[in-house]
C-alpha cells in the first residue's frame, strides 16, 4: 500500500480532489461540513492507495503535521486562481525536511481561469520546487468537474511507489485516531512502521506502559491477520479503554524499545527563516502524530543560520519510543513559525553536551562506549549485532586495551592466578577471548599458560569427560575420590547425579544462544536436544543448569532468553 498525504494552502481543493479520486468525503465532522474547511485528518482509500487529507489552515497545523509522518508521497495541491500561497510554502518545507521522497502536484480549479493563467501558475510551481523532492514530479491540471483530468491524476498517483520496505525488526504505530466501536471496543488507527503487527499480538501503549492485546486488524476496510509495514491500519485492542488513548500515543511490541526523554539530533533550519535558530524561545516538537513542548540545546555552537544544519540535544517532557533516523518538525511558539526539521541520531545519549559527537552510526556508538550489551544496542537502535563475546560488543580499541590489562595482571599473579569474579564486568568478558598462549581460565581463575593447574597434572578421567561433552561417560565406572577431587576443583559439575565437564556447560550456553538467534520467541527442549546431538537424559539437566545460571528462562513449554542474554 502507498500512503499519500495531501498538502497545500487552505481552500485550494484538497478534500474535493480526494473525493473525486476515491468517492470518499473525508470531511466527517459537523463543523467541517458547516464551515467548509477541513479541521481534522480525513482518510480514504482506493485500490492500493491510501489518502490522508490534512487541513490547510494555519490554525490546524498540528493536525496537518500528525498526518504526514510515515507517508510515502504527497499530493501537493495548488489553486489555479491563487497560485503559491503562504501555507503552500510552509507545507512544502515541512514535507521537504521530513524527507518525503516523492509526490505529484495537482493544479486545481483549472476550469475557472484562462489557460494562460494556469501556464503562469505551473511555471511558478516548477521554480518553487526546483532541487526538491518535487523537482520533475508530474504537474497535473485538474478540475473536479472534468473526469478526464481526474483519471490522469489518479494514474499519476497510482504510479507512486511505496517507500515502506518493512526491513525493520520492531513494529510501531503512531496513533492518529481513537474511538470506541459498538460491540468491538477500542479502535486505534495509524500508519504501521518498520515491522508486521499480527492479530493476537501483545502490545504496549506509550506513554503509560499499559499492556493490551490485538483483537483484530483492518486494512482498507478488510479484516487481515497480519498488518504489513507501510499500511494504514485500524487496530482493535482489548485490555485498554479508548478514553485512555490519545492521538500521538504509540502502539509497540513490549520490551523492544529504549524509551527516551532525551535525544541528540541533526537540525536543518528552514532557508526562508529570517533569523538564526538558537536555544532561546519556546519550541514545540512534532514527531509521528505527537506534539510536545521541548527544550533544545545546540551542540558546539550558539546558533544555526537559515538554510544551515547543526546538531542539538532535545529534552522532552516524557519518554517516547524513538529510533535513529526518525524525522521531526520544530516550531517556535513565540513567532508561531516552523523553524527547523530534524533527524534523530542517538536516543538517551550518555555523553555530556560538551563532549557530544552525535551520530546514528552504531559502529560509532560502540567505539565511543567501548563495550556495550547486544540487548542495549537493539533497544537503542533496532539493529541486531553479533556479540564479540558472550552477550556484549567490544570496540577494537577497548578489546585490545582489556587484553593488555589482563595479560599484565596474569603475569604478576604467579601461581595464584587472578580470580575472574573479582574483575570488572568488561574484563570478565574479555578474559573469555584471551588466546590460550596468553592466559587460560581454570576453576574460576585466570593463569599464565604455564602456571595453570591443568598443566601440572593431567587426569585421564577429565580427558574422558572433555572428549564427550554432551554424552558424558558413566561416572560409576571411575574412582569416586578422583570424581570428587575434580568436582571440588570446578573441573566437573554434578547435575542431578550426572557429571559433566565444565566445558560442557559453556558449550551448551553457546548452543542456546545460537538457537535464540534464530528463534527469538523461544525453543523447545526437543529442539535443544537435537542441537546438542544427545539424548533427553543429558539435555534436560543441561538446560536446567542454563536456567539456574540465567542464560535461559522457562516460559511454558519453551526457553526464552534469560537475564544474561537479555
CORRA-V205599 format. One record per helix or strand of 2 or more residues. SS is the DSSP state (alpha for helix, beta for strand). FROM is the first residue (numbers start at 1). TO is the last residue. Records with the same first field share a line. If there is no record, write none. Layout:
SS=FROM-TO + FROM-TO
//
This chain:
beta=2-7 + 42-46 + 49-53 + 73-79 + 103-108 + 139-141 + 172-181 + 185-193 + 197-198 + 202-206 + 210-219 + 222-224 + 226-227 + 232-238 + 250-252 + 260-269 + 277-278 + 283-287 + 290-298 + 303-304 + 309-320 + 327-332 + 337-347 + 371-373 + 392-394 + 418-419 + 440-442 + 445-447 + 492-495 + 498-501 + 523-524 + 552-555 + 558-561
alpha=14-22 + 30-35 + 58-67 + 86-97 + 110-112 + 115-129 + 147-158 + 242-244 + 353-355 + 362-369 + 374-381 + 396-411 + 420-422 + 425-431 + 449-451 + 453-456 + 460-466 + 475-477 + 480-488 + 502-518 + 525-532 + 536-548
//
